[in-house]
Amino acid sequence: MNQDLQTAYPASFDGSVSVEQRNRVLRNTYWLLALSMVPTVVGAWLGVSTGLVRGMGVGMSAIVFLVGAFGFIFAIEKLKNSAAGVPVLLGFTFFMGLMLSRLIGAVLGLSNGAGLIMTAFTGTGLIFLGMATLSSVIKRDLTAMGKWLFIGAIMLLVAGLANIFLQSSALMITIAVLAIGIFSAFILYDLKRVQDGEETNYITATLGVYLSLYNVFQSLLALLGIAGGNND
């Protein structure tokens, strides 16, 4: 299978990734990213309709999320060069949609909840469009940025887990604002890696961008729910 992939995506004579391959990986990433939205929406709808995640409780759902997410990510990385990689990725996005249903259900409980969800969706789309455009015009090498973004993401994860017990609204707002900035930068970083030929597997590229979009949307929705929610 690896040999087939190498044949399908030839490198240039000097060993670097050809422009044709870069464009193909980028195009496949965009298509798979769009497709991944379908199981995400289905998972979120199912979660809201059944109350499955809400019934777990905050602590249990956090454990399920961490175990499930890291398990899926590990499986996707193992299968990224095989035909099973795409179905596993789509299964992951369904799971992520299901886990998002707690927040979506809470926002839908507000009188303007549907509008807040659409605002968060639109905002996420605009951020993606902006980062995608920037990645296509920026000439600077962003490789060094990855290390700092990874450290920032780990710190956000730790702070988020701590806030499960602290239940601090101020900390939640701070985490959400920082997450929007960090994961917006991650979108730029991941797309730039594809365009520079540093990432040649569209499944891995899609996974990275999807996780960033997921976190941006979730953070925007949380902020909107706190700041713009209407209980009337």
HUJO-V443921 format. One record per residue. N is the residue number from 0. RES is the residue in one letter. NEAR is the number of other C-alpha atoms within 10 Angstrom. Layout:
BEGIN
n;res;near
N;RES;NEAR
N;RES;NEAR
END
This chain:
BEGIN
n;res;near
0;M;9
1;N;9
2;Q;9
3;D;10
4;L;12
5;Q;10
6;T;10
7;A;10
8;Y;18
9;P;15
10;A;17
11;S;12
12;F;8
13;D;7
14;G;8
15;S;12
16;V;20
17;S;17
18;V;15
19;E;13
20;Q;19
21;R;23
22;N;14
23;R;17
24;V;23
25;L;24
26;R;13
27;N;17
28;T;23
29;Y;17
30;W;13
31;L;20
32;L;22
33;A;12
34;L;13
35;S;22
36;M;17
37;V;14
38;P;20
39;T;24
40;V;18
41;V;16
42;G;23
43;A;24
44;W;18
45;L;17
46;G;22
47;V;23
48;S;11
49;T;11
50;G;15
51;L;16
52;V;24
53;R;18
54;G;11
55;M;12
56;G;11
57;V;13
58;G;12
59;M;12
60;S;17
61;A;16
62;I;12
63;V;13
64;F;18
65;L;11
66;V;11
67;G;16
68;A;17
69;F;12
70;G;12
71;F;18
72;I;17
73;F;11
74;A;16
75;I;24
76;E;15
77;K;12
78;L;18
79;K;17
80;N;19
81;S;13
82;A;10
83;A;13
84;G;18
85;V;19
86;P;13
87;V;18
88;L;25
89;L;21
90;G;18
91;F;25
92;T;29
93;F;22
94;F;21
95;M;21
96;G;25
97;L;25
98;M;25
99;L;23
100;S;25
101;R;22
102;L;18
103;I;24
104;G;19
105;A;14
106;V;24
107;L;18
108;G;14
109;L;17
110;S;13
111;N;16
112;G;22
113;A;14
114;G;15
115;L;24
116;I;21
117;M;12
118;T;16
119;A;22
120;F;18
121;T;13
122;G;16
123;T;24
124;G;15
125;L;12
126;I;20
127;F;20
128;L;13
129;G;14
130;M;20
131;A;17
132;T;13
133;L;14
134;S;22
135;S;13
136;V;9
137;I;11
138;K;10
139;R;8
140;D;11
141;L;15
142;T;12
143;A;9
144;M;12
145;G;14
146;K;10
147;W;11
148;L;17
149;F;14
150;I;11
151;G;16
152;A;17
153;I;12
154;M;13
155;L;18
156;L;14
157;V;11
158;A;16
159;G;17
160;L;14
161;A;13
162;N;15
163;I;13
164;F;10
165;L;12
166;Q;11
167;S;12
168;S;11
169;A;9
170;L;15
171;M;20
172;I;17
173;T;14
174;I;19
175;A;23
176;V;16
177;L;17
178;A;23
179;I;21
180;G;12
181;I;20
182;F;25
183;S;21
184;A;18
185;F;23
186;I;26
187;L;23
188;Y;24
189;D;26
190;L;26
191;K;26
192;R;20
193;V;23
194;Q;21
195;D;20
196;G;20
197;E;15
198;E;19
199;T;19
200;N;19
201;Y;24
202;I;22
203;T;21
204;A;23
205;T;25
206;L;23
207;G;19
208;V;23
209;Y;20
210;L;16
211;S;24
212;L;23
213;Y;19
214;N;19
215;V;29
216;F;26
217;Q;22
218;S;23
219;L;24
220;L;26
221;A;24
222;L;20
223;L;18
224;G;22
225;I;14
226;A;10
227;G;14
228;G;19
229;N;14
230;N;10
231;D;6
END
